[in-house]
């Protein structure tokens, strides 16, 4: 891609095919950490496209917090209702505590048992449907 101006991450249909691979390659090469601001909107977001930068952001919950919401258009009231109450919108130490609580029910052993149960239920349902 030889374009000099930044690709538009808000372009309709950008993620419908595979063209976004070239778009993010452009950003990784030329502007790996960039502020994206949708036209006419008061909010925006950081686009972080290189692995080492993503790791740095992940480790810096002071400057790059999840507690202020995870999607554009979140109202202050909605963010306040879930901040540090859901794993995806929590920072350490709350995130760590929630993850620890959730790790046991989603362990490999528990999920393997659930998988076997689901396979049996599906096999029974399919067998009954084929008979009828």
C-alpha positions in Angstrom: 0.0 0.0 0.0 1.6 3.3 -1.1 -1.0 5.7 0.3 0.3 8.7 2.3 -2.9 9.7 4.1 -4.1 7.5 6.9 -6.8 5.0 5.9 -10.2 5.6 7.3 -11.0 3.2 10.1 -14.6 4.4 10.0 -15.2 3.5 6.3 -18.4 1.6 5.9 -17.7 -2.0 5.0 -14.1 -1.9 6.1 -14.4 -5.2 8.1 -16.6 -7.0 5.6 -13.8 -8.5 3.6 -10.0 -8.8 4.1 -9.1 -5.3 3.0 -8.6 -4.3 6.6 -5.4 -6.4 6.7 -3.7 -3.8 4.4 -5.2 -0.9 6.5 -3.7 -2.2 9.7 -0.4 -3.0 8.0 -0.3 0.7 6.9 -1.0 1.8 10.5 1.6 -0.6 11.9 4.3 0.8 9.6 3.4 4.5 9.7 1.3 5.4 12.7 1.2 2.4 15.1 -0.4 4.3 18.0 -2.9 6.8 16.8 -6.0 8.6 18.1 -9.0 7.9 16.0 -11.8 10.5 16.1 -15.0 9.8 14.1 -16.1 12.9 12.2 -18.9 14.7 14.0 -18.4 12.8 17.3 -17.2 14.0 20.6 -15.5 10.7 21.5 -12.7 8.7 19.9 -10.4 5.9 20.7 -6.8 4.8 20.5 -5.8 2.5 17.7 -2.8 0.4 18.8 -1.6 -1.8 16.0 1.8 -3.3 17.0 2.2 -6.2 19.4 4.7 -4.5 21.7 2.5 -1.4 22.0 -0.6 -3.5 22.8 1.4 -5.3 25.6 2.4 -1.9 27.0 -1.2 -0.6 26.9 -2.4 -3.8 28.6 0.1 -3.3 31.4 -0.7 0.4 31.9 -4.1 0.5 33.5 -3.4 3.9 35.0 -3.3 5.7 31.6 -5.3 3.2 29.6 -8.1 2.1 31.8 -11.0 -0.1 30.9 -13.2 1.3 33.6 -14.3 4.3 31.6 -16.1 2.0 29.1 -15.1 -0.2 26.2 -17.1 1.1 23.3 -17.9 4.4 21.7 -21.2 5.8 22.6 -21.3 4.6 26.1 -23.1 7.0 28.4 -21.5 8.1 31.7 -24.4 6.5 33.5 -23.9 3.1 31.7 -20.2 3.2 32.3 -20.7 3.9 36.0 -23.2 1.1 36.3 -20.7 -1.6 35.2 -17.2 -0.1 36.0 -15.2 -2.6 38.0 -18.2 -4.9 38.2 -17.6 -6.8 35.0 -14.3 -8.5 34.0 -14.1 -6.7 30.6 -14.5 -3.2 32.2 -12.2 -3.7 35.2 -8.6 -2.9 36.0 -6.3 -4.5 38.5 -6.8 -5.3 41.3 -10.5 -5.8 40.7 -9.9 -7.5 37.3 -7.4 -9.9 38.9 -9.8 -10.7 41.7 -12.7 -11.4 39.3 -10.5 -13.4 37.0 -9.4 -15.6 39.9 -13.0 -16.3 40.9 -13.9 -17.2 37.4 -10.9 -19.3 36.6 -12.1 -22.4 38.5 -15.5 -22.8 36.7 -13.7 -22.4 33.4 -10.8 -24.8 34.1 -9.9 -27.4 31.5 -11.3 -30.2 33.6 -14.7 -28.5 34.1 -14.9 -27.5 30.4 -14.0 -31.0 29.3 -16.8 -32.4 31.5 -19.2 -29.9 30.1 -18.1 -30.7 26.5 -18.9 -34.4 27.1 -22.3 -33.5 28.5 -23.1 -31.2 25.6 -22.0 -33.8 23.0 -24.3 -36.4 24.6 -27.3 -34.0 24.7 -26.8 -33.0 21.1 -26.4 -36.6 20.0 -29.6 -37.5 21.8 -31.5 -34.6 20.3 -30.3 -35.4 16.8 -31.1 -39.1 17.2 -34.6 -38.2 18.3 -35.1 -35.8 15.4 -33.9 -38.4 12.9 -36.3 -41.0 14.4 -39.3 -38.7 14.2 
